[in-house]
Amino acid sequence: MHTLWEDRYAHRTGAMQDSVIRELLKLTQLPEIISFAGGLPAPEVFPLDEFRAACETVLREKGSIALQYGATEGYTPLLEMISRHTARYGIKVTTENIMITSGSQQALDLIGKIFINRGDTLLVEAPTYLGALQAWAPYGARYLTIGMDNDGMITDQLEEKLRSGIKFIYVLPNFQNPSGVTLSMERRKHLVNISNQHGIPIIEDDPYGQLRFEGENLPSIEVIDCQMNENDGDSYSGNVIYLSTFSKILAPGLRLAWVIAPKEVIRKLVQAKQGTDLHTSTFNQMVAHEVGRGGFFDRHVLTIREVYMHRRDIMLESLQESMPDGVRWTKPQGGLFLWVTLPDHMDTKKIFLDAVKEKVAFVPGESFYPNGGGINSMRLNFSNATPQKIQEGISRLSKVIRTHM
């Protein structure tokens, strides 16, 4: 008798869905397709020589440790490096405030694992990061959305939203995925004030913060929270859980990210991670630490910014030259994405099918709205395609849009 597998799955699997972006990437792998769909860093900026040397050094000098099981919290020298890096931006954390995860996606899943009960309501931006929605849906999360403009989350809407009973607020303040916009300083402070007044934690997801091309560097929400609460102790104990990653400043294939949070939250995350994968790859952590020694991260980020700024500029110029009247787009000051909005009556899912026929791809905007919306919008990635492909891809996309208009 064959097992009826569909009768054996846990109820929570009913909320699991394939990642729209991952499925689109399968469709766009053909070499003739110019893809603006993924959030892929440019492989041209991967520091191959530094990785090659670091792997040899780690295996030669510490191979028996690198290939062994490690602590769930992470490799201590790497935790110390992150702690020193964070201190430069005005927040005091010890290694007890930090945990290494297998990418930020795992951090999002672990947050869901320790915080979300079925039926809990989370406040998210509209649009918001699709990966967070995918991580939290199986835990039974419901979503309350808050609008955005060119200054990010419209925090004036928060007070009314919080009356519904919110478990936590999720925000991507810097060059947001998918919109590319940045939360203004005034709104950052307003968000922290409201969080403090209501005792509602903030999940600050900051994978792109170091990829600023222009404009003023703004302090993280966690730094503002630390300053407002006069956190003068030896470690952070505020209302913010901060996530960041090595994926955008080294390489996504490492699957290395980190969480900064109060000690008691880190302890609970450690327990959750032990049941998931015991610990993140020791070898990968040691290699990242070896590569990062001597200030390499700071030097390498300058190279990445230069490449991505040029590609952003090419995409903005191409949009200006090619797109018909009635099409609008954001002008990000950093990061990997910009957001295109078409006239209200247009459906980018239908446009996508014709765009692929013309050998160009993007992500339809509806995917980033948990409660519906964004049907006339799309996300474009500018970091992965070469300048020549960006120009050609935008030209193809503009022709398709004109046809639909």
N, C-alpha and C positions, 0 to 999 in steps of 0.2 A: 504494500500500500504506500503510495507516494504522499509525502507530507504536504499539507495545504499551508504553505508558508504564510500566505496572507492572513490566515487565522491565528498565526502565532506572534505576529509583530505586536510590540507594545503600543498602547493607545497613542502615546506621544509621537510615534512615527507618522501619524496622520497629518501632523503639522509640518513635516519635513518636505521640502521641495528642492528640486534641482536648482542650482544657481543659474539664473538667467545668463549671467556674464560667462560662466564656464561653458554653458551650452553654445552661446554665440561664438566663443573662441574656437570651439570644434568646427563650427561652420566656416570660420574665416581663416583656417590654417593654410588654405591653398596659397601658394606663393604669389599668384597674380592679384590677390585681394589686398587692397590697402586697408588696414584695420585701425580704426580709432576706438575700438570697442574695449580693449583690455586696459588695465592700469599698470602696464608693464614698464619698468625702468628701461632705459636704453642699454643694451648689452655692450655698446661701445665704451661705456664708462665703468664697467666692472674692472676692478684692480687686479687683473690676472697675475701679474708678476709678483705683487705683494702677497697674494693668496698662495702662490706656488712656494715662495720662500717661507711663509708662515707655516704651511703644512709640513715642510721638511724640518723646520726648527722644532715644532711641537712634537713630531714623531721621534726625532733624534734625541731631544732633551727630556721629554716628558711623556713618551709614548705609553708607558705602563699606566699612567694616570688618565691620559686622553682616551684610551680605549676601554676604560673601566666604568662601572656605575659611578654616579656622582650624587651630590646632594640635590634634593628637590628644589631648594631655593635658587640654586645656581652656583656657578664657579666663582669662588670668593674674589679672586683678582678682577674678574669682569664686573662683579657687583660693586667693588671699590672704585673701578674706573667710571661706572655710571654715576655713583655717588659724587665723585669729584666733578664730573661734567655738570651734574644738576646744580651743584653749589655755585657754579659760575653764573647761573641764572637766578640766584637769590632765594633758593629754598634749601633748608637743612634736612638732609635725610641720611640715615645710617644704612648699612647693608640690611638691617632688619626691616627696613621700609621697602625693600625691593625684592622682586622675584622675577627670574627669567622664565619666559614661556616660549613654546614652539610657534612663534609668530603671534601677531596681535589677534589673529582669529581665535587661537586657543584661549587667549586672555578673555575675549568676549564670551566664549563658551563657559569658561570657569566662573565668570561673574554671574552668568545666568544660573549656573549650577548652585551657587551659594546664596543667591538673593531672590530669585524669581519663583514664586508659587503660582500655580495655575490661577488665572484670572487677574493677576497683578497688572496694574496699568503703568506703562513707562512713557515718559514724555520725550519725544524725538522731534528733530527738525523735519520739515517737509519741503524738499526731499532730504533723505538721509542715506547713510551707507547701507547698501544692500546686505553686506556680510553680517552686520549686527542683527538685522531683522531675521536672517537665516539662522543665526546662532541662538536667538532667544525664542523663536516661535515654538520649538518642541517643548519648552518649559511652560507653555501656556500663557505667554505674555499677550497682553492687549496693548494697543498703542493709541496715545493721544498725540496729535501733531500740532506743531506751532509753525507759523509762517516765517518766511525769510525774505530779505531784500538784499541790496548790495552791501549792507553792513552786517549781514548774518542774521542769526535768530532775532526775531522781533520780541525782545524781552518785555515790552510793555504789555504783551498778551499773557504773561506768565501768571500773574495773580489770579486771574479768572480761571485759567487752566488748572491751577493747583487745587482748586476747590473739589476736583473730582477724586482726589486721593491718589497720589503719585508715589511709586516706589523709588524711582530715581530719574534724573534728567540726563539724557545722553546728548553730547555735543561734540562736534569736530570744529574747533575754533579757527584753525589755520588752513586756508585754501581748501575748503571743505570738499569732500568727495560725496556727491558728484558735482556740486555747483561751482566750485573754485573760489567762492567768496570767503572773506575773512571777518570774524566777529570783531566789531570795533571795541576800543578800550572802554568807552562809556558803557556799552552793553555787557562787557565782561564783568565790570564792577557791579552793575545792576544784577546780573545773574548770581554772583556770589552773595550779594546782600540778601536776595530773596531766598537763596539756599540756606543761609544762616538763620533768617527769620523763621522759616518753616521747618528747619531740621531735615531737609531733603538732600541727599547726596547727589553729587554730580560725577558722571563718568566722562572724563575728558580724553578723547581719542585724538592723538596728535602725531600721526605718521609723517606729516609733511612739514612740520614746523621749521626745520633747518633749511628748507628749500625755498627761501625767500629771495626773489630776484630784485625787488625794488620796494620802496616804502619803508616805514618805520617798524623795527622789531617790537612786537608787543609781548608783555609778560604772559606766561601761561596762566590759566585760571587757577591752577594749584598755587602758583606764586602769589597771586592776588589774595587768595583765600588765606594763605600763610601770613601775609602782611596785615590783613584786616583783623585776623584773630590773634595777632602778636604772638605767633608761635615761637617762643624764645627757648624752648627746650632743645634737647640733643637730637630729636627726631620729629618727623612730621606727624601731626595728630588731628588733621582737619577734616573737612567734609568732601574732599575730592579724591577720586581714584584716577590716576594718570596713566595712560598707555602710550608707549612709543615703540619704535622698531628699528632694527638694522636693515630692513628690507630695502629702504629707499636711499640709504647712505652707504651701503656695502653691496649686498646682493640678496634678493628675495629667496633664493634657493637655500640659504643658510637656515631659514625658518627660526630666526632669533628676534625676540622682542622682550620688553620688560614692563612690569607693572610697578608703580609707586603708590603706596597707600599707608594708612595707619597700621601699626604693628599687628593689631588684633585682626585686621582684615587680611593681611598677608598670611597670618597663621592659618586662617580658614581657607584661603586660596591654596596654600601648600597642601592641606589635607585633601582638597578636591583634586589637585593635580596628581597627587600620589595614586589616586584611583584611576587616573586617566593614562599617564605614561611614565610614572615614577619620576622622571626628570627629563629635561631637554638635553639633546646630544652634548656630552662632555667635550668631545672632539671639536665640534663646531664652535662651542663657547671659547675654547682655548685658542682656536685659530683666530676668531674675531678679536680676542684680547691681544694676541700677538700682532695682528695687522694694525690695531689701533694704537699701539704704543708709540710714543714719540710725537704725538700730535698729528698723526696721519689723518684722522677723521676731519679735522679742521681744514687741512689742505685739500683733501679729496672732495669735500662738499663744495669748495669753490669751483672745482672743475665741473661738477654736476650742475651747479647753478648756471654756469655759463652756457652749457649745452642746452639745458631745458629752456632758459630764457630766450635763446635764439629760436628754438622750435616754437615756443609760444608766440613770439613775434611774427614768425612766418605764418602761423595759423591765423592770427588776428588779421594780418594783412590780406591773406587769401580770402577770408570771410568777407572783409570789407570790399574786396574787388569783385567777388563772385556772387554773393548771396542777393536774392531779390529783396525789394522793399517789403517791410512787414516782418522780417526775421531779425531777432535780437540775440545778443550773446553777452556773457559776462567777460570781464577783463581781469583775470586773476593776477595777483602780485607774486605768485609762486605756485609750487605744487606741480600737479600732473594733468589737471583737467580744466575744461571750461564747459559751460552749459548754454545750450542753444534753445531758444523759445520761438516757435512758429505761430502763425495766426491760430486763434482758438479752434477753428473748425477742422484743423488738420490732425491726422493720426500718424504718429511716427512709427508705430508698429507696421502699418501698411507701407509706409515709405521705406522702412528697412528692407522689406522683401524685394522691392524694386532696386534699392541701393546695392544689394548683394549681386543682383544681375549685372549691375554696372561695375562690379568689382570694388566696392567700397563698403565699409561697415562701421556701425556705431552702436551705442546702447540706447534703446528707447527709454524715455524718462519715466514712464509709468511704473517701471520696476522699482523705483526708489521711493514710492509713496505707499506706505503700509495700508492706508485707508482709501486708496483711490486718488486719482489726480495725475497731473503731468502728462496727459495723453498727447499733448502738442509739443513736447520737449524732448531733448536728447542730450546725452553726455558724450563729449569728444575728448579723447586722450591725445596729448601732443608730445609726450616724452619718448614714445617708442619708435615713431616713424621718422625717417630722415627728412630734411627740409624739402627735397625734391618730391618725395612721396606725399608729404603734407600738401604741397601745392596742387599736385595732380589729384589727390583724394578729395580735397575741398572742391575742386572744379567739377569732379564727377558728382559729388553729393549735391552741389548747387543745381546742376542740370536736373537731377531727379526731383528736387524740391520744386523747381520751377514747373516741371511737368504736373505735379500734384496741385500746385496753386492754380 
